[in-house]
Amino acid sequence: MAANHEHELGDGNMKKADVKIGGEYYAKVTNKKVVVRIDAENASGGWDATNLSTNKKVRIKTAGRLQGPARTTEAASEPTTRAKKRVAKKNSETNTGGEKKLSCVKAALLVLESAGEPMNTQEMITAMVDQNLWESPGGKTPHATLYSAILRDLAKGDESWFVKTERGRFTVRG
């Protein structure tokens, strides 16, 4: 079954004579099909190349790792354009709707101001999510991250936004 899978990827369809310096090829790097640019021949055999999706240097030891030409040389500038698009997309996502997302700490401040009583970080996280002020980007312990941020803020002394009322409970400096 594994042999069939490798055959489906086109493993080993290139020959050493087909490989050109500066060419871009599909290659199997850590079991993923990526586009690489061949930079130079390696003294130990094979080629030094650049993974165009990560811009990291890789070594292609055999032509069997290459799976055919990726694109023509006119499109060689595409990876830098692609990286710029990715950054622009990220910026446009944060600006959609005209509102900037609140940070976890700012959302916690709003929750504490509206609550009027001390809360622990788990209660704050629950309230932030319920009020659609903030949502965890996928972390498993957002309450621990918030707790750490509050402790860093408390280290500012009188400049701090938070006040610790008792163990694990905080309110807003009034």
N, C-alpha and C positions, 0 to 999 in steps of 0.2 A: 504494500500500500504506500509506504513512504517513497519507494522508487517511482511509483506513478506520479506522486505529488511533485517530485523533483523534475520529472520529465515534463509535467504541465507547465512549470515555470520556464522551461526552455533551457535548463541547465546544460552548459557545455556546447552550445551551438556556435561559439566563436573560435577562431583559430588565431594563433599568435600573429600571423601575417596580416590579419584583418584589423589589428589594433593600431591606431594612429595617435601620436602624441597630440594633445589638444582636442581630441575627439571626445564626445560625450556619449556614454553608453549606459544601458541599464545593467545593474550589477546586483548580485546577492551579497548584502552586507548584514551580518548578524540576522540571517533568515528573513530579511526584508528586501524587497525590490526597490532600489533607489537609483537615482541618476548620479553618475560620477563623471568627472572630467579627468582624463589621463594627463598628468602634469609632466612626468618624466619616466624613463626606464630606471628600474632599481638595479643597483650593482649586484645584488644577490639573486636577481631574477625577478620577473614580474614587473609591475609598474607602481609608481607612486601616483596617487590620485586624490581628488578632493570630492567628498560627498557634497553635492550641491544643495541638498535640503538642510544640512547642518553646517556647511562650510568647514567640516573637520577633515583632516588628512587621513587617508586610508591607504592600505597597501593591497593591491590586487596581485596575488601570487601566481595565478594561472589564468589563461584566457577562458577557461571553463567557468570562471566566476562571472564573466561578462555575458550578457544575454542579448546583445545586439545594439545597434546605434539608437540613441535616444531621440536625437533631433539634429537638424542641420546646423552648421556653424553660424548662420545668420542669427539664430535664436540663442546664441551663447550668452547674451546679456540678460536673458530672462530671469535667472535666479536672483540677481540683485533687484530687479523690478518686482519679483514676487515678494521678496522680503519687505520692500517698501509698501506694497499693497497690504501686507499683513499688519504692519504698524498703523497704516491709515485706517484700516478696518477697525482695529481696536479703538482708536480715537473716536471714530464715528459712532461706535456702539455706546460709548460712555456719554456722548453728547445727544443721543436721540431723545426726543421728548423735552429737551431744554433743561432737564434737571440732572444734577450730578448726584450720584449715589452717596448716601451717608456712610461714614466709616463706622465701625463697630463702636468705638469710644463715643463718637458724637451721638449716635443713636441711643447709647446707654445714658448719656446725659439727659437727652430728651425724655426718656422713660422715667428716670429718677425725678426729674422736675415735675412731670405730670403725676407721678405716684404720691409724692409728698411724704413718703416714709422710706426708711432704709430697706434695701433689697440685697439679696445675694446675686451672684453673677448668673446662676441658672435661671432665676426668676427674671432677671433683666433680659436674657437671651429670648426666653419664651415671650415676654411682653413685646420685644422688638419685632419678632416674627409675627405675632398676632396683630400688631399695629402697622405692619408692612413698612417698617422703617429700615430694616436691615435683614439680610438673609445670609446664612453661612454659605460660602462658596464651595462647600463640600468637606470641610474639616470635621473630624469626629468629635472634637472637644472644644467647641467655640467658647464655652464658658471658661475653660482654663486659659485660653488665649486672652479673653477679656480680663480675667483676674490678673494676669501678668501685666497687661497694659495699664490697669488701674494702679497696681503696685508701683510701676515705673513712674506714673503720674504723681503718686503720693510722695515719691522721693523728692519732688520739687518743693516740698514744704508748703509755705503760704501761697505759692504760685499754683498749687494743685487745684484742679477742678473738682476733685472728689474729697470726701471726708470719710474716714473709717469710723463707724459708730460702735461696732463690736466685731468679734471674730467673724470674718467672711461677709460682713454686711456693710454697705456703703450708701452714702447719700451725696447730694450735690452741695458744694460749698456755698453758703448763703451769704 
